[in-house]
């Protein structure tokens, strides 16, 4: 059965709208494409949002305002200052609060007639099917590949539509992956990119208004699916470029050899997606200091003590030049070689000298260490937590970004 046929009039017999709800949704009710029947469909519907961050913020607020009866939120992060530039469901007063608390509070302020379910857990193969099962539609607002593949596979196994969106810098994408009627995410991306090739928003940045545009498109697609109107983005990938204010579209085809939605699927249960993608499913806005534990590391306090004792390792900053302008360790003799240019500058790095490598939070510098190790470098240490952790623990005069 198509998702667009799910909310037939017979199934809405017990759904009613109060006088206050009719007044609230009056601009919907006078639209022939919505009307009373359509608004009842919205009230009867349930939508699960994966992530309460950049995409989850406009999604949650617009779906609540539209009258979706049940909204589920999956997130386990807390509100950080760096979130406020784009995650508009949270405010300055919410710094340090669980995102689910501030998001639920804002949703209910927008529309007290919405049921809000929260899941303050990391989405994993062990819990995804149980969390997804009660919902009609799942919306992917994540920022990492393991969770995207997990969300896709769980939706295919459960027969649910997956409203997809992704953002980076000035560009965004959106589609609806619904294996019953078209391709899934794996049909488009059979394999994840190599670890470290695609930087995260925490590393590469994102225009603050971009998630508003893509999140609103995702919310629109979910509402269209519930109402059964228009043509959803099934089999189409929408590409948005904010710098040129253009939208392009790529037609997608179902892959008959897709390992999960193809004619002879080989994936019949959820797998280990971190292993599959070769990277952790980081949903937090920042890396913690212990997330680079598999790579030789030194804490900011340990480095400060060694510098005070007269040690003189080379401090290598692998961020971008515009990040160097925000904060840097030039006073300690740090040199800047962006991650993407390391191989071009190998001749400048002495294999006999100890090198402490840092970036913003420890992710890119860890990748650089692995690359340098492949070229014979052994005296390498990752500054745990990056320059932001140095600012927290050693030099509070430096800004944290």
N, C-alpha and C positions, 0 to 999 in steps of 0.2 A: 504494500500500500504506500502510495506517495505521501510525503509529509504534507503536501498541499491538500490531500483528501482526508487528513486525519481528524480535522475539526468539523465534522459534518453537523448540520442542524440538530439531528437527533441526539448527538453527544453533548449538546449545549442546553438541553432541556432544563437542567438544574442550575444553570449559570444565570444569575440575575445582576442587574446594575441598580444601585441605589440612586435616589434623586441627586445626591452629591456627586456620585460618579458620573451620572449623565451630564451634569453641569461641567464637571472636570474635563470630560472627553467630548464636549459638544462640537469642537472643530473637526473631530474624527467622524462623529455621528452624522454630520450633514454631508459627508463625502459618500457618494453611492458605492465606491469601491470598499468602504469600511462599513458604515451603518451600524445598526444594533447587532446584527449577526457577527460582523467582523470584530467589533469591540468585545463581544462575548468570547470569540475565539482567542483574542489576545489575553483576556482574563483567565481563560482555561489553560493557557499555554505555560510551559515551564522551560526556562533557558538557563544553561550552565555556562558561566564565564570562567575561563582558565586564565587567572591573573587579574589583579586589581590595580594594575599600574597604568602605563601610558594609554594602551588601547582599552583596557578594562574600565578606565574612568569615564570616557564618553559613552561607552557601551552601556554601563550600568545606569547612568543617569538618563539616557534617552530611552532605554527599554523600560525603566521605571515610569518615566513621564508618559510613555505610550500606553501603559496599563498592562504590561506583562504580569500575569498573576503570581508567578513564582520565579524568583531569580536566585540561582546558586552561585556562590563565589568561592574559588579555590585560590588560596594564597597563604604564604607563611612568612612574609617579609614585614618589616616595620617601616614607617614613614621616615624618610631621610630628607635633608635639605635639598639634595640634588634631584629629588623627585618632583619638587614643587613647580618646576619650570614647565612641566607637561602633564603631570598626573593630577588633574584639576578636581578630582573628587576629594582630595585631601587638602588640608590647609596648614598654615604655619602652626596653629594650635595643636596640630596632630603629630608634630615631630616626636618620634620615639614610640608612638602608639602602633599596635598592630594595624596593618592596612585594612584588614577585615572589619575592625571596630569602627574606624572612621568612615569606611565605605558604606557599611550598613546604616550608620547614623545619617549619612547624607541621603541615601536612597529613601529611607523612611521619612525624611524631611520633605523630599520631593513628592513622594506618594505613599501615604500610610496604608493604602489598600494592597500593597505588595507584600507577599511573603518572602523573606530573605533568609536563605540557608547559607551558612558559612562553614567552610572546611579549612581550618588552619593547619594544613598538612602539606608536605611535599607530595605532588602527584607522582605515583610510581606504578609499576606493573602490578603490584600487589593490591592496590586500592582503586585503580582507575575504573574498572568495570562496575564496581559497586557504587562509586560516586556518580558515574554517568547514567546508570540504569534508569533512575526516576525521571529523567529530563527528556523533553522532546527534541531539543536542539542544543548542540555544544558549540561554543564560540571560542576560537583559539586566539588568545591575546598574549601569548608567551613570547620570549625573546631568545630561546635556545633550541637547538635542533633535537636533542633527545626528547624534550617534552612535545615538540611538534609531531615527531614520528609516533610517540606514544598516543597522543590525542587522535591522530589519524587512524591508527590501527584499532584503538578501542572503539571508535565510531563505526568503522567498517564491520567489526565483529558484532556490534550491537545494532547495526542497521540505522544509524542516526546521521543526520547531516552535520558536517563540520564547516562552520563559517570561518574561513581563514583570513588572517591579515598579518602583514609584517611591515616594519618601518625601519629606515636607516637614513640618517642625515636628512636629505631633502626628498627621499624617494619612498614610495610605499606600494604595496601589492594587496590585492583582495581577490578572493574567489569563494566558491561554495563547493566543497568536496563531498559528494553524496554518491556512494558506490552503487546504490540502487538505480540511479539515473545517469551517472556519468563517471568521470575519472576520480581517483582519490589522490591524496598528496604524493603517495609513492609513484603513481603513474607519471607525475611531473618530475619528481626528484627521487629516482630509484635508490640513489646513494647519497649520504650526506657529504658536504665538502670536507676536505682534509682539515684536521684540527688546526686552529690558528689562522686559517685562510680568510675567514669572514670575521671581522671584529664585531664585538657586541656594541650595543648602544652606549654602554659605560665606557668603552674604549674609543669608539668612533664618533659618538655624539648623535643627537637627533634634534631637528628643528621642533621647538616646543609645540607649535600648532599642528604638526604633521599627524600625530596620533588622533587629533580631533577629526581630521578629514577621513582617515582610514577607519577609525572607530565608528564614525557616523555611517559610513558605507556598510560596515558589517552589521550595524544595528538595522539599517534599512533592509538588508538581505534577509535577516532573521524575521523581520516583520512581514515582508513579502511572502516568505515561506508559510508563515502561520495564516495569513489572510488568503493565500492562494491567488495572488494577483501578480501581474507582470511576468517578466522573464528573469528568473534568478541567475546568478553567475555560475551555474552548473556548466562545466565544460568551457569556461571562459576565465582567463586570468587578467584582471584589470591592473594596469601599471600606471602609477601616478608620479609625475615629476613636478615638484613645487617650484623649481627654479624657472621652468618654462610655462607653468600652469597648463600642463597638457595631460590628457588621459589617452593611453593606448590599450589595445586589447589583443590578447593572444588566444587563439582557439586551442583548446586542449582535447585530446582524444583518450579514451580509456585504453589502457595497455592490456591486451589479452594475456600477456605473460607477467602481469603484475603479481608479485609474490603473495599479496593479501586479497586483492579484489579481482584477480584475473580468472581465467577459465579453470586453471588447476592450481589453486593457492597452496603455497608451501608454508605460509605463516598462518597457523590456526589458533594461536594463543599469544598473549603478550610476551615480549622478550626482554632482555636486558638492554635498554636503549642507550645507556651511557657507554656500554661496551660497544654497541653497534656503531655509535657516532664517534667513539674515541675521545669523548669529552664529557665533563660533568654537566649536569642539568642545573646551572646556576640561575636561579630566579631572583636572587638578591641583587640590589643595585650595586653593591660593592663586594669584592672578594674579602674574606677574612684572612687574618695573618697566617692561619694554619692550613689554608687550602693549597699551598705550594709545598707541602711537607715532603712530597716525593722528590723534590729538587733540592740540592744543597742550598741552605738558606741561612740568613743572619738577620736578627731583629734590629730595628733602629737603635735601641738602647745598647745592644752589643756592638754595633758598628761605632756608635759614639764613644764608647769606652775604649775601643781599639784605636780610634783616631786620637783620643786624648792621651793614650799611652805612647804615641809616636808612630804607629803603623801607618803605612801610606799606600793602601790598595787603590787601584784605578776605580773611580766611580763612574759608571757608564749609564747614561740616561737614554732609553730607547723609545721615548715618547716622540710626538710630533713637535715641530718648531712652535706652533701656536700654543701647545701645552707648556713648553719651556717658558713662554712669556708669562704664564699664570703663576708658576712657582718653579724654582730650580735650586740645585745645590752647587751653583757655580762658585760660591765662596769656599767650598771644600775641594775645588778643583775638578768638579764633575765635567764630563764631556758629553755632547749630544750626538748620537748617531741613531736616527729613527730605525725602528725594527725592520722596515722594508729595505733599508740600505746597508744592513750589517755585512752581507756577503761582499759588497763592493769595497768595504773598508777593513777587510781582514788583515791586510798588511800593516795597518796602524795599531793593531792590538797585539801586545807582547804575550806570547804563550807562557813565558816564564813569570809574568807578574800576576798577582792575584787581582781579580776583577770582581767588583760588586756591581751588579746590574739591577737597575730599577726602572719601573714605569709608574703608572698612576696607583695601581693597587696590587700588582704582583703577577698578573696574568701574562701580559706580553713579555715581560722580562723572563718569565719561566720558559716561554717558547724560544726566546733567543738563546737561553742557556742550553736547551736541548739541541739547537742548531749548531752552536759553537762546539758542543761536545762531539758532534759528528765530524767536526773539522779538527779535532785533536786538542782542543782546549780543555784543561782539567782544573785549573785554579779559578773556579767560578762560584760565586755566591749570589743568591737571589735576595734582594732586600724585601723581607716579608712585609706585606701590606703596602709596599711602594712608598712614594713620596707623601701620600696622604697619611700613612701610618707614622712616617717621620715627623710630620707636622703635629700629629696627636701626641706622640711620645717624647719628642726631643725639642722641636722648634715650633712653638705655637704661633710665632710671628708669620709663618707661612700659611697661606689660605688652603683650605680643603675644598676640592671641587669634585 
